[in-house]
Amino acid sequence: MPAISTDLFKKNFTTTPKTVSAEVRAFCQHISPDHEPTYVPVSPDAGALPSECFNNVASKVERDGGTLVYGWLIWEWPRVFVEAEHHAVWEQDGVLTDITPYVNDERQILFLPDPTRTYDFITQKRLINIKKNLGKLTSVDDWIAAADRLHRAIKTNSIGNHFMLERSYLASMDQEIRNALGLVFVDLAKSTGPNSQCFCASGRKFKKCCGPLIQLHP
């Protein structure tokens, strides 16, 4: 059984797509066929909170005018999957700006407008992220399914930003996701050469980045 360091599970693998590839474009067309994805600069507003884009933009509009634009953040883990996260950006004089800060210091995001997907400020229910396997690894499907089960459970049992689930049930689902992600790591390690670019998109060689964190052979 391959040994995987716990440090690998702490890494962030998704990032803004560097280009709008054919796979990314097809994904966006499936979600919002009447709109094109566009790169939007990130300029965090004073007082804006991470993961609170809807409230951030609503406050900005109330304070400075402009418009709240609904849509999706498009993320990518190269070779693994693409993901759409329900999001809102601020528009003024035809210019879009993402005013919500990110923990990974994104300087720009890929934004897909979708005016049909609004946010309910009363119930504060979040839409589940939309994910698609890029088709390179079959193990990705099980990981996506496990993550979606957890997110559906949280959405069903949430009120505003708070949710109630039995701790043992939540721990079981977390472990299921971790196990499925571990298999993705193993498949990636098997298909990545030592001198190839690491699958975490750090730009470093695999053998000097995530390689030492996965021992495929005892």
Backbone bond lengths (Angstrom), bond angles and torsions (degrees), N, CA, C in turn:
res aa  C-N    CA-C-N  psi(-1)  N-CA   C-N-CA  omega(-1)  CA-C   N-CA-C  phi
1 M - - - 1.464 - - 1.535 108.96 -
2 P 1.336 117.47 125.65 1.469 119.31 178.78 1.523 111.86 -59.60
3 A 1.338 115.55 145.63 1.462 121.17 177.42 1.525 108.38 -102.12
4 I 1.337 115.89 127.72 1.461 121.24 -178.33 1.521 109.07 -119.44
5 S 1.314 116.65 124.01 1.458 121.00 178.49 1.525 110.64 -65.34
6 T 1.326 116.22 142.41 1.475 120.53 177.18 1.527 111.10 -62.47
7 D 1.337 117.57 -23.00 1.466 120.71 179.56 1.533 111.73 -62.40
8 L 1.326 116.58 -28.06 1.459 119.95 -178.09 1.529 110.69 -67.84
9 F 1.319 116.62 -34.98 1.463 120.57 -178.56 1.531 111.95 -72.46
10 K 1.318 117.64 -13.75 1.461 121.50 -178.87 1.529 112.59 -88.54
11 K 1.322 116.56 -9.23 1.458 120.67 -177.51 1.520 111.95 -77.68
12 N 1.329 115.80 152.95 1.456 121.83 173.99 1.521 108.13 -101.51
13 F 1.332 117.04 121.35 1.454 120.99 -173.18 1.529 113.67 -104.49
14 T 1.325 117.32 -21.55 1.456 119.30 -178.78 1.522 110.86 -86.83
15 T 1.302 115.63 145.68 1.456 121.28 -179.52 1.524 109.00 -150.95
16 T 1.317 116.51 171.64 1.461 120.64 175.33 1.533 109.22 -65.64
17 P 1.322 118.69 128.82 1.470 119.77 178.36 1.527 110.99 -55.86
18 K 1.319 116.23 135.22 1.460 120.37 -179.80 1.527 111.66 -70.64
19 T 1.324 115.38 -30.93 1.461 121.15 177.08 1.529 108.29 -139.85
20 V 1.312 114.89 158.82 1.463 118.97 175.31 1.530 106.72 -88.52
21 S 1.320 115.16 88.12 1.460 120.78 -177.83 1.524 110.37 -71.88
22 A 1.314 116.08 172.79 1.462 120.55 178.60 1.525 110.37 -61.17
23 E 1.342 116.25 -38.20 1.473 119.89 179.84 1.525 111.32 -66.62
24 V 1.331 116.02 -42.49 1.467 120.43 179.59 1.526 110.10 -66.06
25 R 1.328 116.92 -42.61 1.470 120.48 -179.07 1.526 110.90 -63.50
26 A 1.329 116.92 -43.06 1.469 120.58 179.83 1.523 110.55 -64.14
27 F 1.323 116.53 -38.82 1.466 122.32 176.98 1.523 110.42 -60.61
28 C 1.321 116.46 -45.91 1.464 121.21 -179.87 1.523 111.58 -66.06
29 Q 1.320 117.09 -39.57 1.455 120.99 179.00 1.522 111.63 -62.23
30 H 1.317 116.22 -34.79 1.465 120.85 179.06 1.530 110.59 -67.66
31 I 1.336 117.19 -35.40 1.462 121.57 -176.25 1.520 112.26 -82.42
32 S 1.328 117.08 -47.80 1.473 121.66 -176.74 1.526 108.46 -139.24
33 P 1.331 116.83 79.80 1.471 120.93 -170.55 1.520 115.79 -62.91
34 D 1.312 118.23 -19.14 1.465 120.06 -177.57 1.528 113.46 -93.73
35 H 1.336 117.07 5.93 1.463 119.89 -177.15 1.525 110.97 -134.82
36 E 1.318 114.83 155.35 1.460 121.86 179.90 1.532 109.93 -108.12
37 P 1.326 117.57 142.29 1.464 119.50 175.27 1.518 110.54 -69.00
38 T 1.315 116.85 144.12 1.464 121.10 -178.81 1.520 109.98 -140.50
39 Y 1.324 116.28 146.29 1.463 120.02 177.67 1.527 108.98 -79.61
40 V 1.327 115.35 131.90 1.454 122.49 -177.20 1.526 108.75 -124.39
41 P 1.335 118.34 131.32 1.468 120.05 179.34 1.530 111.24 -69.30
42 V 1.324 115.05 148.37 1.460 121.51 176.88 1.525 108.26 -101.24
43 S 1.333 115.50 122.15 1.459 121.75 176.90 1.530 107.42 -137.69
44 P 1.337 117.38 86.17 1.467 120.87 -174.25 1.522 112.57 -55.09
45 D 1.315 115.59 131.09 1.464 121.28 179.16 1.525 109.58 -79.75
46 A 1.312 116.64 149.51 1.461 120.83 177.36 1.522 109.33 -60.42
47 G 1.314 115.84 126.69 1.456 120.65 179.43 1.512 114.66 87.56
48 A 1.342 118.00 -7.28 1.456 120.70 178.71 1.528 110.09 -70.13
49 L 1.330 115.81 142.62 1.460 121.19 -176.28 1.525 110.80 -109.18
50 P 1.342 117.96 143.92 1.463 120.79 175.00 1.527 110.54 -59.23
51 S 1.326 115.97 143.79 1.472 122.81 176.18 1.522 113.85 67.02
52 E 1.332 117.81 12.40 1.471 121.17 179.36 1.526 110.14 -123.25
53 C 1.329 116.43 46.92 1.459 120.52 -173.54 1.528 112.94 -59.83
54 F 1.325 118.07 -40.41 1.466 119.85 -175.81 1.528 111.19 -66.51
55 N 1.316 116.36 -46.58 1.460 119.32 177.61 1.527 111.54 -67.80
56 N 1.334 116.41 -36.69 1.465 119.88 178.45 1.528 111.35 -59.64
57 V 1.335 115.76 -48.71 1.464 119.79 -176.51 1.529 110.74 -71.27
58 A 1.328 116.99 -38.35 1.467 119.74 178.80 1.529 110.45 -60.23
59 S 1.319 116.76 -41.84 1.468 120.88 178.32 1.515 110.99 -66.43
60 K 1.337 116.26 -38.54 1.465 121.26 178.99 1.529 111.12 -63.31
61 V 1.318 116.13 -43.15 1.466 121.04 -179.97 1.525 110.29 -64.55
62 E 1.315 116.10 -42.86 1.464 120.06 179.56 1.527 111.54 -63.52
63 R 1.321 115.81 -35.02 1.459 121.19 -175.67 1.529 112.78 -85.75
64 D 1.345 116.77 -43.13 1.467 120.52 -171.14 1.524 114.33 -120.46
65 G 1.324 116.97 3.20 1.456 118.74 -177.50 1.522 111.27 82.49
66 G 1.321 116.21 -162.49 1.454 119.59 -177.49 1.518 110.74 87.29
67 T 1.333 115.49 -165.26 1.462 121.47 -174.24 1.522 111.03 -136.91
68 L 1.331 115.72 145.20 1.460 121.81 172.17 1.522 107.60 -87.20
69 V 1.332 116.92 126.61 1.467 122.17 -179.90 1.520 109.08 -113.77
70 Y 1.324 115.19 121.93 1.469 120.68 179.64 1.524 111.13 -85.07
71 G 1.310 115.48 152.40 1.451 120.22 176.52 1.516 111.32 173.65
72 W 1.324 114.26 -149.04 1.464 120.93 -175.91 1.523 110.74 -135.87
73 L 1.308 115.10 137.86 1.471 120.98 166.57 1.517 107.14 -79.91
74 I 1.307 117.87 132.03 1.458 121.20 178.04 1.525 109.14 -105.47
75 W 1.318 114.79 119.92 1.469 121.78 178.42 1.522 109.42 -113.29
76 E 1.313 115.90 158.23 1.462 120.39 178.19 1.522 110.36 -143.51
77 W 1.320 114.61 138.94 1.457 121.88 165.91 1.521 103.95 -113.28
78 P 1.325 118.88 100.14 1.464 120.93 -174.82 1.520 112.56 -50.30
79 R 1.325 115.16 136.68 1.455 125.39 -178.02 1.529 112.65 75.81
80 V 1.321 117.84 -10.69 1.466 119.22 -172.89 1.530 111.93 -112.94
81 F 1.339 118.16 -67.02 1.463 119.04 -177.44 1.526 111.22 -160.40
82 V 1.334 114.57 164.65 1.458 122.21 169.74 1.519 106.80 -117.29
83 E 1.337 115.24 152.64 1.453 119.86 -173.23 1.521 109.88 -143.65
84 A 1.325 116.06 142.80 1.456 122.06 176.20 1.525 108.63 -116.76
85 E 1.326 116.33 126.20 1.461 123.01 -179.74 1.530 109.24 -115.06
86 H 1.329 116.54 124.17 1.459 120.81 -179.16 1.527 109.32 -55.28
87 H 1.342 115.44 132.77 1.462 118.40 -169.49 1.526 110.77 -153.20
88 A 1.319 115.54 165.95 1.462 121.90 174.99 1.517 109.24 -139.46
89 V 1.324 115.87 141.67 1.464 121.77 175.86 1.529 108.04 -125.70
90 W 1.316 115.19 168.76 1.469 121.92 -178.13 1.516 109.62 -101.78
91 E 1.321 115.99 134.54 1.469 121.15 177.67 1.518 109.87 -120.33
92 Q 1.325 116.46 132.25 1.458 121.96 173.91 1.523 108.72 -143.82
93 D 1.320 116.31 127.89 1.474 122.64 -179.02 1.530 111.62 54.79
94 G 1.334 115.95 37.71 1.454 121.00 176.83 1.517 115.44 79.61
95 V 1.338 117.05 2.97 1.464 121.26 -179.07 1.538 109.61 -106.42
96 L 1.340 115.69 128.64 1.462 121.33 178.56 1.522 110.01 -92.65
97 T 1.331 116.11 138.15 1.459 122.02 176.10 1.521 108.47 -139.79
98 D 1.328 116.10 134.58 1.460 120.25 174.14 1.523 107.67 -91.74
99 I 1.316 116.67 113.09 1.470 120.45 -174.49 1.524 112.56 -97.16
100 T 1.330 117.31 3.31 1.466 121.24 -178.29 1.527 110.69 -92.92
101 P 1.326 118.31 128.29 1.479 120.38 -179.46 1.519 112.19 -73.81
102 Y 1.333 115.55 155.17 1.460 122.30 179.13 1.522 110.07 -124.56
103 V 1.325 114.83 143.35 1.465 119.14 -178.14 1.524 111.45 -68.50
104 N 1.338 117.74 -23.12 1.463 120.40 -179.87 1.520 112.67 -98.35
105 D 1.352 116.65 16.81 1.470 122.24 173.15 1.528 114.03 55.23
106 E 1.315 117.48 42.43 1.464 120.48 174.83 1.529 109.58 -61.62
107 R 1.324 117.04 133.54 1.467 121.65 178.00 1.526 111.80 -91.50
108 Q 1.331 115.76 -23.47 1.452 120.79 175.04 1.525 108.37 -149.85
109 I 1.319 115.70 156.95 1.460 120.62 178.83 1.520 108.51 -125.74
110 L 1.327 115.76 159.46 1.457 120.66 172.06 1.522 106.14 -98.57
111 F 1.332 115.90 116.68 1.466 121.73 -172.68 1.516 110.03 -115.54
112 L 1.330 115.02 132.06 1.458 121.73 177.44 1.527 108.76 -111.48
113 P 1.330 118.70 106.83 1.469 120.23 179.29 1.529 111.35 -61.24
114 D 1.323 115.68 142.54 1.459 121.44 177.50 1.525 108.82 -157.54
115 P 1.334 117.18 84.58 1.467 120.66 -176.20 1.523 113.81 -65.07
116 T 1.329 117.83 -13.30 1.471 120.56 -178.90 1.529 111.90 -78.78
117 R 1.325 117.68 -19.30 1.469 121.32 -177.30 1.521 109.80 -102.01
118 T 1.329 115.64 84.65 1.457 120.62 -179.07 1.528 110.70 -88.02
119 Y 1.315 115.42 172.97 1.470 121.76 -179.07 1.520 108.97 -113.50
120 D 1.333 116.18 134.71 1.458 121.20 178.60 1.528 108.58 -89.32
121 F 1.319 116.29 103.05 1.461 120.62 -177.20 1.531 112.18 -70.34
122 I 1.325 117.79 -16.05 1.471 120.67 179.99 1.526 110.77 -80.21
123 T 1.332 116.57 -54.53 1.470 119.52 -179.00 1.526 111.72 -82.99
124 Q 1.340 116.62 -22.87 1.468 123.10 -178.54 1.529 112.58 57.13
125 K 1.330 116.18 30.20 1.457 120.37 177.54 1.525 109.72 -75.21
126 R 1.305 116.70 130.06 1.466 121.75 -179.90 1.530 110.03 -93.83
127 L 1.313 116.37 140.54 1.457 120.43 173.48 1.525 109.50 -72.78
128 I 1.313 115.60 144.93 1.464 120.35 177.65 1.526 109.20 -72.49
129 N 1.325 116.13 137.10 1.464 120.34 177.24 1.524 110.66 -57.46
130 I 1.319 115.96 145.05 1.458 121.96 177.48 1.529 108.10 -99.50
131 K 1.322 117.03 125.82 1.464 121.13 -176.98 1.524 110.57 -123.98
132 K 1.334 115.02 149.70 1.466 119.85 177.05 1.518 109.83 -141.46
133 N 1.314 115.07 127.19 1.457 121.64 175.00 1.528 109.27 -64.47
134 L 1.327 116.37 132.39 1.465 120.39 178.54 1.532 112.10 -75.93
135 G 1.320 116.33 -1.62 1.456 120.40 171.40 1.501 116.23 87.11
136 K 1.326 117.36 6.42 1.459 119.93 -179.73 1.533 112.04 -86.65
137 L 1.346 116.39 -31.70 1.464 121.47 -173.90 1.525 110.08 -133.20
138 T 1.336 117.20 124.09 1.467 120.31 -179.44 1.528 111.64 -69.00
139 S 1.340 117.90 -25.60 1.461 120.86 -178.90 1.529 112.39 -64.14
140 V 1.330 116.70 -21.20 1.462 120.72 -178.56 1.531 111.04 -64.12
141 D 1.327 117.42 -32.69 1.465 120.70 -178.97 1.528 111.23 -61.47
142 D 1.329 117.15 -43.10 1.469 120.37 179.70 1.526 111.14 -66.38
143 W 1.324 116.96 -37.07 1.462 120.60 179.09 1.531 110.54 -66.76
144 I 1.333 116.88 -44.44 1.463 120.75 178.00 1.524 110.48 -61.25
145 A 1.329 117.30 -43.20 1.465 121.21 -179.47 1.526 110.92 -62.40
146 A 1.324 117.13 -41.30 1.463 120.92 179.77 1.525 110.92 -65.95
147 A 1.325 116.96 -42.39 1.467 120.99 179.02 1.525 110.69 -65.04
148 D 1.328 117.26 -40.21 1.463 120.76 179.88 1.527 111.38 -65.45
149 R 1.320 117.26 -37.08 1.470 119.97 178.03 1.522 110.86 -61.45
150 L 1.323 116.24 -42.81 1.466 120.03 178.17 1.530 111.06 -64.02
151 H 1.317 117.13 -46.08 1.462 120.63 -177.63 1.524 111.94 -65.30
152 R 1.347 116.77 -35.91 1.462 119.43 176.79 1.526 110.52 -66.96
153 A 1.330 116.90 -39.11 1.465 120.81 179.15 1.523 110.93 -64.62
154 I 1.336 116.16 -41.07 1.467 120.24 178.50 1.527 110.21 -65.34
155 K 1.334 117.15 -43.85 1.463 120.38 -179.21 1.527 110.94 -62.45
156 T 1.325 116.74 -42.18 1.461 121.18 -178.33 1.518 111.81 -65.49
157 N 1.333 116.68 -32.77 1.461 121.08 -174.07 1.525 113.05 -108.30
158 S 1.337 116.46 25.34 1.461 119.17 -177.35 1.523 111.98 -111.53
159 I 1.323 114.47 149.58 1.465 123.48 170.47 1.521 105.78 -131.03
160 G 1.331 116.32 112.85 1.452 119.39 -174.88 1.517 109.93 63.35
161 N 1.317 116.44 -132.16 1.461 121.27 -179.94 1.524 112.45 -91.82
162 H 1.323 117.47 9.52 1.462 121.33 -177.97 1.536 109.84 -115.40
163 F 1.316 116.09 141.04 1.455 119.63 176.48 1.521 109.12 -134.17
164 M 1.335 115.28 154.48 1.457 121.01 -178.22 1.521 109.29 -125.03
165 L 1.321 116.27 113.74 1.457 123.52 175.20 1.519 107.96 -138.09
166 E 1.311 116.46 146.38 1.458 119.30 176.59 1.520 109.23 -60.11
167 R 1.317 115.30 136.56 1.461 120.20 -175.24 1.524 111.53 -58.73
168 S 1.329 117.11 -40.22 1.467 120.62 -178.71 1.531 110.90 -66.39
169 Y 1.344 116.34 -37.16 1.459 120.85 179.33 1.531 110.21 -68.17
170 L 1.327 115.81 -42.77 1.461 120.41 178.89 1.527 110.65 -64.13
171 A 1.337 116.61 -41.92 1.466 120.81 179.36 1.525 110.92 -63.98
172 S 1.340 116.28 -37.66 1.462 120.48 179.09 1.522 111.31 -64.77
173 M 1.332 116.73 -41.72 1.459 120.18 179.73 1.525 111.20 -70.42
174 D 1.320 116.68 -37.14 1.464 120.50 176.12 1.521 110.63 -61.04
175 Q 1.325 116.01 -41.39 1.465 120.50 -179.78 1.527 110.82 -67.33
176 E 1.322 116.18 -36.77 1.459 120.46 177.68 1.530 110.50 -61.83
177 I 1.327 116.17 -43.29 1.472 120.97 178.29 1.520 110.05 -64.33
178 R 1.324 116.08 -43.29 1.472 120.90 -179.13 1.528 110.75 -62.13
179 N 1.320 116.97 -43.40 1.463 120.38 179.12 1.523 111.23 -63.09
180 A 1.338 115.84 -43.14 1.460 119.71 -179.83 1.527 111.20 -66.32
181 L 1.339 116.63 -39.69 1.462 120.36 178.33 1.523 110.65 -66.46
182 G 1.327 116.76 -35.29 1.458 120.64 177.23 1.521 111.55 -58.59
183 L 1.333 117.27 -39.46 1.461 120.89 178.56 1.524 110.96 -67.60
184 V 1.334 116.97 -33.49 1.470 120.30 175.72 1.526 109.50 -65.12
185 F 1.337 117.02 -44.03 1.460 121.14 178.12 1.532 110.99 -58.04
186 V 1.325 115.39 -43.52 1.467 119.95 -178.98 1.523 110.57 -63.59
187 D 1.324 116.80 -45.65 1.467 119.87 179.64 1.526 111.35 -62.82
188 L 1.330 116.31 -38.58 1.460 119.71 178.14 1.523 111.01 -66.08
189 A 1.326 116.31 -42.33 1.470 120.38 -179.91 1.522 110.96 -62.87
190 K 1.324 116.35 -38.51 1.466 120.39 -179.22 1.525 111.63 -67.42
191 S 1.330 116.51 -27.57 1.469 119.76 -175.81 1.523 113.01 -105.68
192 T 1.334 116.93 13.38 1.460 121.26 179.28 1.526 109.84 -118.42
193 G 1.310 116.57 122.58 1.457 120.16 179.19 1.521 111.17 -73.62
194 P 1.350 117.94 154.93 1.473 121.59 -178.55 1.521 113.78 -54.82
195 N 1.333 116.69 -36.52 1.464 120.26 -177.79 1.527 113.20 -97.43
196 S 1.334 116.34 4.35 1.459 120.16 177.44 1.522 109.79 -78.65
197 Q 1.343 115.62 161.42 1.460 119.73 176.73 1.520 109.46 -63.27
198 C 1.318 116.06 137.22 1.458 120.80 -176.77 1.528 110.72 -63.82
199 F 1.330 115.75 147.35 1.465 120.16 -178.04 1.527 113.48 -72.17
200 C 1.330 117.78 -5.79 1.465 119.30 177.69 1.520 111.91 -88.51
201 A 1.337 116.75 3.38 1.474 122.50 176.70 1.524 112.79 64.89
202 S 1.325 117.09 27.46 1.468 120.65 177.37 1.519 111.71 -75.83
203 G 1.351 115.48 -18.77 1.451 120.29 -176.01 1.518 112.48 90.72
204 R 1.321 117.16 -7.60 1.464 121.43 179.93 1.527 110.49 -90.52
205 K 1.336 115.90 163.76 1.449 119.94 176.12 1.527 109.50 -69.71
206 F 1.332 115.45 146.48 1.457 121.68 -177.48 1.527 111.90 -55.56
207 K 1.333 116.89 -41.40 1.460 120.59 -176.10 1.525 112.27 -68.18
208 K 1.331 117.34 -18.14 1.463 120.78 -179.75 1.525 111.98 -109.39
209 C 1.341 116.01 9.26 1.469 119.26 -177.90 1.527 109.80 -128.52
210 C 1.320 117.94 -98.80 1.473 120.55 -177.23 1.534 113.05 -83.66
211 G 1.322 116.96 -15.72 1.468 120.05 -178.65 1.515 114.31 -51.34
212 P 1.352 119.01 -49.47 1.460 120.07 -178.32 1.547 113.05 -66.76
213 L 1.315 117.57 -12.50 1.462 120.59 -178.27 1.538 112.57 -87.89
214 I 1.348 115.59 -6.08 1.466 120.42 178.41 1.529 109.19 -126.84
215 Q 1.303 116.54 117.21 1.458 121.64 176.55 1.520 107.89 -104.26
216 L 1.352 115.93 101.99 1.446 120.15 -176.85 1.527 112.79 -72.75
217 H 1.330 115.84 -27.07 1.457 120.13 -178.49 1.516 110.37 -122.31
218 P 1.335 117.76 138.96 1.484 120.72 179.85 1.520 111.31 -61.44
